[in-house]
Every structure is written in C-alpha cells, then in structure tokens.
C-alpha cells in the first residue's frame, strides 16, 4: 500500500482523500490543515491521522504520496517540501500563482535529475555477496547455463543504472578475476571502468567474494552528490544521502532519506508491467535496453581478455557485421 498525505482538507482535498481511501493500492495516512477541526473531520472519515502542520505531513517518512490541495498561495511551500523529501506529489491546479513561483516548484521536482547535481561527472558502485556453501554447483556459475560470471549475473544491473542515470558508455575497460571460488569458466570478481563521449566516468566492482553483502552507489556532480546504500534483506536498509557542496568547500550539507521496509519494488514492477499491457504503452525497460546491456558485458569480457579499452562504436559495428 502506498501511504498518502492530504494537505488541505477543503472540498478538493476531501474528494482526493475519498478516492485514495477507496483505492486498493493506496491508504490515506495523514490529513493536514491549519484549520485543525477541518483536518480532523476528514481524517476521521478516511481513517487517517489529523495534524496541524502541513510541512510535517509533507516530509513525514511514512508517506509516499503527497496531495497538495491548499489555496494556490501555499502550493509552493508544501510541494517543494514534499519533493525535497523524495515524495511523489500531486498538486492541484494551477501549479502556482506565477511563473516565478512555478519555476521554484519545477526546480524542486528535479531533485534526482542531473541538473540538481550540476551535471553528473562520476558514478561509483560496489555490489556483491559471498556466495554460499555449494555455490560452485549453482547454475549461475555454469557458463553454459548462465553465459558468464558475476559481471553478467550482477554487473548487468549496474550497467543498466549507468545508462539510465549517466548516459551511453563510449569506452569500456574491465578486469575479471577468480579470487576464491575457482570456477573453471566464470569470474567471481569484475572491476569495470566506463567512459562516455563527454568524459563522464564510472568505477564499478561486482563480487562474489564480498562475504558481507553490500550495495552502494555514489553519483557525483559539480554541485553535490547522491549516495545510496542498502537493498533491504541481507544488503541492509535502504538509505539515500543527498550532499550539497558548499562554495567554501567545507563539509557539505546533507539530506538523508530512509526507505523503511518492506521493499515493494517487485509488486510495483509487476503492476507497472500489467498496466502497460492493458494500455499498450511501451515498457520503460525494453528489448533495446537488454541488447545494449549485453553488448556492454561482451565488450567488458573482450577488454579483460585483451587488456585494452574497447570502443563501443567499433565493437557494436563489428557485432552487426558478423550477425
């Protein structure tokens, strides 16, 4: 269930709250209004908690979606607070009283976009676990069944992330190793460097000898950084740190966002897939994405074998010419 906060308990807020309360996928958790009796009346109707402070509702860590249904003057304050707290926001029309006010909201909506970091220059990622007893007999360590080792099994997720967040790699350099497991044909570690045409870079390490599960993703730009850790389960709780560089280069200001369990990403992925089937909308992850990720994996294996940077344009052309 997605938890919803209603900010503004007037007529439209009431309509929104009733719709959210009837949905099988959302639940109204908070109703906020500076007119507390009004908030309390609506909260009682939809089984929520009433609070007086709209900003507290906007940033509450238990809330996923914030509906802003206040008078237009107060849209910006509530929407910006919610966006900066990493919430999904539905704001009533008009967005603001003026273009200037609307642009402030639009800027906040770009929280996790490259512009919020001053452009992305570098991505760094570690992703790994330590296997388990009998891992040498698992199908994913059999090259005939899996196609490769830890690079293909886990690294392909990070290649997808790089393409989604940074851009298309132009060059690939990789080193694959067998440090412990001694699989006859697949690697248990891969160290990977990526570069785009505009010199954005990534440093990636995927491992089956991590012993203690780890997932960490860092993205750096001119004006700050994002640092994501955890993946729930054995990887620990999920947390995002947004650091904002100070002009004097002193310790950055940091906003911390925790994502409490349970992780519902599998359900949301399925719901999104079914929605796209029903509406005939294109999927966000498609065959072209899958093909390009596999091209990057094969280029990385070639780089490791030949100990050279692999140019992706020439590599892709060679693949097409031999197809």
N, C-alpha and C positions, 0 to 999 in steps of 0.2 A: 504494500500500500504506500502511495505517495502522500506525505503529510502536507497539508495546506494551511497557510495563514491568510486570513482575510483582514486587510487593513482598510477600514472604512465600513461601518455597519449600516449604511443607509439603504436606499431602495435597490441600487445595483449590487451592492455588496451582499444584500440578502438573497437576491436571485443567484449570484455566483455561489454563495455558500450552500444553498439548497441543491444546486446542480452537482457541486463537488461532493456533498454528503450522500447523494443518491448513487454516485458512480461506484462501480465495483473495484476501481483501481485507485481511488483517492479517498482521503479521510480529512475532514476539517479538524485541525488540532488547536488553532488559536484564532480568536476574533479580537481585533484591537480597534479601539476608537477612543478619542479624547472625551467623548460622551459615554462614560462607563455604563450607565444603565442601558443604553442602546446596544453596546457590545455584549452586555450580559444577557439581554433578551435574545439576541441572535445566537449566541453561544449555547444557551440552554436549548434552543430549538434544534441545533445540529449536533449536539453532543460534544461541544468543544469547551475550551477554557477561555474566559474573557480576561483581557488585560487592558490597561490604560495606555501603555506606551507603544505607539506604532513602530518605533525603531527597534524596540526589544523583540517584537514579533518578526520584523524583517530579518533579523540576524540570528534568531533562535536556532541552535544547532540541530534540533529535531525536525526542522521544517525543510521540505524540498522545494515547494512552490509557494510563491507569494503573489497574491492578487491585490492589486492596488486600486481601490475604488473610492478614493477620497475626492474632495474638491480638487480641481486641476492644480491649484496653487501648491498643494502638498505632494503632488505626484513625484517630483524630482527627489525630494528628501527620502521618501520611502523606497522608491525604485532603486536609487543609487546605493542606499544602504544594503538592500537585498542583493543586488548584483555583485557588490564588493564582497559580500559574504558567500558568494558562489551559488546563489539560488536561481531557479527558473522564475521569471517574472511575467505575469500577465497584467498589463497596465491599461486601464480604461482610456478611452479617447476623450479629448485629444491628449497626446502624449505629454504636452506641456503648454504653458501659456505663450511661449515664444520660441523662435528658432534657437536662440541662445540657450534657453533652458533645456530644450530638447537635445541639443548637442552635448550638454553635460551628461544627460542620461545615456545617449549613444556612446559616449566615451567610456562610461562605466560598463556598458554592455560588451566592450572589447576586452574585458578582464583577462581572458586567457588567449587572446589573439596576440600575434607577433608584435603589433604596434604597442601593446601595453608594456613590452619589454624593450622597446626601442629597436625592434628588429631582432631576429634570432641569429646569433653567431655560432653557438656551440651547443651540442647536446652530448650528455654523458650518461651511460646506463650500465648498471650491473644487474644481472638476472641469473639466478642459479639455485640449485639444490644439491644434495649429496647422494642422490640415488637411494637405493635400499638393498637389503640382502637379496641376492639372486638377480640383481639388475642386469648382469651380463646375459641373462636369458630372456630379458624383456624384448618384445617385438621392436620397440623403438631403437634398440641398439643393433638390430639386424639390418644391414644396409639393403638387402634385397627387399625387405618388408617396408622399411622407412624411407630409404633414399639418402640418408645421411645421419649425422650425429646431432650433437647439441645445437649446432648452428641452425639446422633445418627444423629441429623439434621446438626449440625455444627462441632462437635468434630471429626467426622469421617474424615473430610478433613485434620485435623491436625495429626491424626493417620497415614494417608497416607503419609503426609510430613515427619513424623518421620521415617517411614520405608524406604522412598526413600533417605533421607539425612543422616540418622544416622545408621539405621540397624534394625534388628528384635527385638522387646521387648521380654525379657525373664520373666519379672515380671510386674504386674500391681497393682496399688493401687488407689482407687477412692473414692470420697465422692460426692454424689448427694444431692441437696437441692432444696426446694421450698421456695424462699425468698419473693416472691411478688404475682405471678400470681395465686397461689392456684389451679393449675391444679390437678384434682383428682388422676391422674395416672402417670404423667410425670414430670421430673425435669425442673426447669428453670435455674439452675446453676450446673456445674460439675467441681470439682477440681481433677486433674489427675496427678499421678506420674508414669513414665515408667523407667525401667532399662533394659539394655542389659546384656548379659553374661559377657561382658568386662567392666561392670560398667558405661557405658555411660548412662546419665540420661536425663529425660525431665520433665519439670514442665508446666502443661497446665491448663488454666482456660477458659472455654467456658460459655457464659452467655446470658440470655435473659433479664437481668436487668442491662445492661451496660448503658442504657439511651442514651449516645452518642456513636455511632458506633465506634468500634476500631478493628484494626487488627495489631498486632505487633509480629514479630518472631525474636528471637535472637539465634544465634548459636555461641558457644564459643569453642575455641581450645587453645592449648599451645601457639601459636604464634599470636593469634588475634581473631577477631570476625566479624560476619556479623549481621547487624541489619536492618530488612526490616519492613517498616511501610506503611500503606495505602493499599487501594484496589480499588481506584477510586470510583466514585459515593459518597454515604454517608460515606464511610470509608476514604475519603481524598485521595490526590495524592500519588502515589507510589514512594517510595524512598528507596534506598539501601545504607547503610553505611558499608564500609569495614575498620575495625580498625586493625592496625598492632602494636602489643606490642613492646615497646622499651626495650632493655636489662636492662636499669636502672629503669624500672617500672614507668617512668614519663608518662605524658599524651600521649596516643597512637597517631600515625599518622593516619589520616582518609581520605579515598577517598569516595566521595559522588556521587552517580549515581541517577539521576532523570529520571523517566519514564513518559513522558508527555502523557496526554490523546489524543485521545480516546483509551480505552483498547480494543484491537482487539483479545483477547485470545479466545473468543468464535468462531470467524471466523477461527483462526489458528487451533483450536482444530478440527473443522469440516473439514477443508482442509486436516489435517493430517489423520483423520479417513477415508475420501474418498480416499486419496492416498493409504492407507493400504488396503482398499477394492479392489482397482484396481490392486495393485501389490501383493496381498495375503501375505503381510508382517504382522507379529504379532503386535498387538496393545501394546503400552507402558503400558497402564493400562488394565489388563485383569481380567478374572473371578477369578483366584487365588488371585490376589490382593484384589478384592472385598470381597472374602470369609475371608481372613485373617483380613481385617479391621473390619468385623462384629464379628469375634471371639474376637478381642480386645475389642470391645464395650460390648459384652456379659460378658467378663471377668471383665470389669470395673463395670458393674452393679452388678455382683456377689460380687466383692470386697466391693462395697458400702453397700450391704445388710449385709455381714458377718463381715465387718470391719477388713479385713485381706489382706495381699499381696496374689495375685493369681499368681501361677506359670503357665506360658503359655504352657509349655510342657505337664504337667499333665492335664491342662484344655482341651487342644486340644485332648489328648488321650481319655479323658472322653467323649468329644463330639462325637468322632468317634465310641466309644464303644456303645453309645446309639442311633446312627444313624440307 
